[in-house]
Amino acid sequence: MKYLIVGLGNKGPEYENTRHNIGFKVAEKIAETLEASFKTTNFGWLAEGKYKGRKVLVLKPDTYMNLSGNAVKFWMQKENIPLENVMIVTDDLVLPFGTLRMKMKGSDAGHNGLKNINEVLQTQNYARLRFGISAEFSEGRQVDYVLGTWNEEEAEKLPERIEKFSKACLSFVFAGINNTMSAFNGK
């Protein structure tokens, strides 16, 4: 059985430690746990490993956030991975900082990466793990906020939250979406 975990983010050093790149950070932690290295490939960076006997592909798309769907579709087709074995990790402004919310399906909630994935895959019925980044910005400053770096308090808590999110993704691989949602949501 194969699984595809996609951490959404933007390529380039100027985006590396921004809130919008939390998907990349979670993907990096998963790869580290699997003792897998990222290699440059079609549509991004891919790490391959095994978790409890299951093949796990971890992808960081290099398409920029707004075109993430192309990378997801390519790797699903290339590796023959069914939609129910795909997990998308992304940031979420609506949730308080560090809150974990896993869902089996849902709207894009205004997130351009999810919007593009929905368009390319022609469905909203895929697992997603949302990392709460809160909405601590003044009107009209959303872009600056999501492309901004973590404040001191967030940066201090970030390693523990990234660890929790990577465990939730690997739980999805082994225990399935329902068990993982019960064990991790809101924590």
N, C-alpha and C positions, 0 to 999 in steps of 0.2 A: 504494500500500500504506500502511495506517495502523497505528500502534503506540500503545499506551497504557502509560505508565510511571507507576506509583502509588507515591509515597513515603508510608509510614505515619507517623502522628504524632497529636498532640492539639492542638486549637486553643487559643489563648489565650496571653497573654504569660508566664504562670506556667510554661508547658511549653516555651517556645521553645528554650531551650538545654539541655534534658534529654537523657539517653541515649536515651529512648524516642522522641524526635523526630528521630533521625538520618535517617529516611526523608524527612522534610520538607527537611532540609539538603541531601541528595543531589538531591532534586527541584529545589531552588532553583538548585543548581550546573548541572544539566542545562539548565534554562530560560535561565540566564545564557549558557551555551555556545551555545544556539540563538538567542540574542538575542530571546527571547520574554518577555513580561510575563504575570504571573498576573493573572487577572480573576476576580472573585467570580461564581460561577455555581451551578448545581444541585449539591448535595452537596459543595461545596468551592471550591477555587481551581484554575483551569485555565490552563495556558500552552500555546500551540500554535506549533509551528515545523516547520522542515524540516531533515532531516539526510540528506545525500547523496541527495536526491530523494525521500525518504520522509517522509510526514507523521507527526509525533510529537506526541502529546498527553501533557502532564505534569500529573498530578493530585495535589493535596494535599487529601485528604478532610477535611471539617469535621464529620464524624459522630462524632468521638472514635474512638479505636483499636478499641474493642470492637464497633463497627457499621460497619467499613470496607467490608464486603461489599456493602452497599447502593449505595455510591458506585461501586465497581468495576463492578457489574452494570449500573447506569444508563448509565455512559459506554460500556461495551462495546456495549450495545443501541443507544443513541442514535447512535453513530458506526459501528455495524456492524463492530466490531473482533473478529476471531476470537481465541479463547482463546490460541492459539499466538503471538499478537502482543502479549500482555500480560506485563508484568514488575512484580512487587511488590517494593519495597525496604523492608526492615525491620531492626530490631535483633535480636541473638541473644546471649543470656547464655552459651551453651555455648562460643562461640568466643572466643579471646583478643582483646583490644582491637585493632581495626582490621583483623582478618582478614576477607578477602573469600571468601564461598562462594556460588556460583551453582548452582542446581539446576533441573532441568526439572519436577520434581514432588516431593512429599514431605508428611510430616505437618506439623501445626501446631507440633509440639515444645513445646506448652504456651503458645504465643504467642496471646493473645486476638484480635489483629487477623487473623492467619492463620486461626484457628479460625472466626471469623465469615465470612471470605471463602469458606472451604471449605463452610460450611453454606449460604450464599446461592447460590454457584455450583454446589453439589452435586458438587464434584470437588476433588481435590488436584492435578490435572494442569495446573499453570500454572507459569511460570517465576518464581523468586523469587531475590532477591539479599539475602543476609544479611550484616549488618555486625556483626562481633564487638564486644561491649561488655564481655566477661568477666563474671565472677561474684564480684567482690570485695566481698561483703557477708556479714554474720553472719546466722545462722539467724533467719528471721522478718522480715528487713529487705529482702526483694526489691523490694517496691513502692517503698520509699524510695530504693533504689538506682537502679532504672530511671527513676524520676521525679526523680532527683537530677542535678546538673550534673556536667560532666566535671572530673576533677582537673587540676592544673596540667600534668602531663606529657602527659595525653591531649589537653588543649586545644591544646598546642603542636603535636602531631602531626596534629590533626584536619583542617586545611586540605588537607594532602597526601593523606590517606585519602579525603576527600570528592571530591577531584579524580579519584583512581583509580577510585572507585565510579561517578562520572558517566561516565567513559570506558568502563567495563565496560557500562553501560546502553546507551550509544550504539553500542558494538560489537555488542551484542545486536540492535539495530535493523538494522545493516548486514551483519554477518558471520554472524548466527544464533547460537543458543544453544550448539551444540557447539563451534564455533570459539572463542566467547567463554569458555566454561568452560575450555578448554585453555589459553587465553592468560592468564586472570586468576585462576582459583581458587587459594586459599591464598597469594596474593601481597599 
